[in-house]
Amino acid sequence: MNENTETRYCKKCGCELMSTNKKKLCADCFRKRNEKLQKIGLYCMSVITLISGYCIKGKNINRK
């Protein structure tokens, strides 16, 4: 096999990564990061929806 393989570790938690892993994070840290990004995205979309709904409602009231 290849003798020049170096042991790689997760950037966040320090656990050893598999030799086939091309990312710097282990699967667990990668999943946790994606969950946080999804929650932030969901929050931003809900705020944008509320603001746009308020603007549309305000325009309809003023047209009477």
Helices and strands as residue ranges (DSSP letters): H 27-62
